[in-house]
Amino acid sequence: MIGYITLGTNDFDKAVSFYDELFSSIGASRFLETEQFVAWSTGMEHAGFSITKPFDGKAATVGNGTMIAIMLDSNEQVASFYHKAMSLGATCEGGPGPRNEMAGFYAAYFRDLDGNKLNAFHMEMPKG
């Protein structure tokens, strides 16, 4: 259903470097690129993630209540992805761990270099 998600940046080169390193840790690479826009994905059959210089030329701003969630294959991958983001300069919004509000939901929250909120999560579906 979702093709790709785009976030604005005020430091394009720094954001591209951040996401190149972060997404390479989960096997994602660039699949579209211009001087204004870069998008990453793990394959054309999967949703993409992109950053852009705002088209209107104004400063990029963070959406209040906006969060992008990255679905991963295991709790360990969530923790590793989160720690990679921290090592690249992200800020913590909630370290890796189970979330009590939903059984089987393991997540970590952080903000990228522009202040955009992201979540890495893994969901164990109940067997039954």
ChimeraX attribute file (.defattr): number of C-alpha atoms within 10 A of each C-alpha:
attribute: neighborCount
match mode: 1-to-1
recipient: residues
	/A:1	5
	/A:2	7
	/A:3	10
	/A:4	13
	/A:5	13
	/A:6	14
	/A:7	18
	/A:8	20
	/A:9	24
	/A:10	16
	/A:11	14
	/A:12	18
	/A:13	10
	/A:14	13
	/A:15	18
	/A:16	20
	/A:17	11
	/A:18	19
	/A:19	24
	/A:20	17
	/A:21	15
	/A:22	21
	/A:23	19
	/A:24	15
	/A:25	15
	/A:26	16
	/A:27	11
	/A:28	19
	/A:29	19
	/A:30	19
	/A:31	15
	/A:32	12
	/A:33	13
	/A:34	8
	/A:35	9
	/A:36	11
	/A:37	19
	/A:38	21
	/A:39	22
	/A:40	25
	/A:41	21
	/A:42	17
	/A:43	13
	/A:44	10
	/A:45	8
	/A:46	12
	/A:47	15
	/A:48	21
	/A:49	22
	/A:50	20
	/A:51	20
	/A:52	22
	/A:53	19
	/A:54	16
	/A:55	11
	/A:56	7
	/A:57	7
	/A:58	9
	/A:59	13
	/A:60	17
	/A:61	14
	/A:62	15
	/A:63	11
	/A:64	8
	/A:65	7
	/A:66	10
	/A:67	15
	/A:68	15
	/A:69	14
	/A:70	16
	/A:71	14
	/A:72	16
	/A:73	12
	/A:74	14
	/A:75	21
	/A:76	14
	/A:77	17
	/A:78	26
	/A:79	19
	/A:80	17
	/A:81	24
	/A:82	27
	/A:83	18
	/A:84	17
	/A:85	24
	/A:86	16
	/A:87	12
	/A:88	16
	/A:89	12
	/A:90	22
	/A:91	17
	/A:92	18
	/A:93	13
	/A:94	13
	/A:95	15
	/A:96	23
	/A:97	16
	/A:98	17
	/A:99	12
	/A:100	9
	/A:101	7
	/A:102	9
	/A:103	12
	/A:104	14
	/A:105	16
	/A:106	21
	/A:107	24
	/A:108	26
	/A:109	23
	/A:110	23
	/A:111	19
	/A:112	19
	/A:113	19
	/A:114	18
	/A:115	14
	/A:116	20
	/A:117	22
	/A:118	20
	/A:119	21
	/A:120	22
	/A:121	25
	/A:122	20
	/A:123	17
	/A:124	12
	/A:125	9
	/A:126	7
	/A:127	4
	/A:128	3
